[in-house]
Amino acid sequence: MCEKGCEVLFTAKDCKIKNVSLGKLVSKGIRTENNVYILKEEREECYLSKYDESWMWHRRPGHLHFDHLIKLKNRAAVRDFPEISKPRDEVCKPCQMGKLTRTQFKSKSVPSTNKPLQLVHLDLCGPSRKECTSKEKYFMLVIDDYSRLTWVEFLKEKSEAFAQFKFFKALTENQTGRKIKAIKSDRGGELSSRQFKDFCDEHGIRKEYTIVGTPQQNGVVERHNRTVQ
């Protein structure tokens, strides 16, 4: 009330609200036995507070972007959809937290390899939200560390990863005339199984595994994973 340019005077019997700029008495109240001041109004008024539903509709469909909400309104895709106003200065905290990523490790000043197939990065991903035309819902990414050449092997089941790696090894070694020296992957079950380890030991392939919960250690394939998805 004071911020609106008014001053309030309390006495033992009553209280008065006066507009300072106009010098006009706005309202007057009396003091009750319970030490409560009750204003006397000439008329009773009811004020309606309207809530902006933009943020509510942003959260309701899973924090959908405001541009898409405006499209829903303009295209009349949802019946009785309210008007959406896009905020300018406010930021949705859950959206901000959900898009955060861990800081990547510093890039190496010296390359890890100087020839193809010296180090191969592997990552098994899935199940995907959409299946391929042949019902594959998993894929295995294979990236050569030296050339950054990438292969994508589609799989129907995770158990097919070992067979696909053997096929990839035979194909690339036959075409390039070089041998795979080492592989780097996370500790996924299909890439760290006893069968896979025995195969690598038999062919002299060194295995490098990342620490659990640190995908940054194999960032080459993890970044490609996000691109493919």
Summary of the structure (lengths in Angstrom):
residues: 229
radius of gyration: 33.7
end to end distance: 56.4
largest distance: 103.3
contacts: 527
relative contact order: 0.09
helix: 30%
strand: 22%
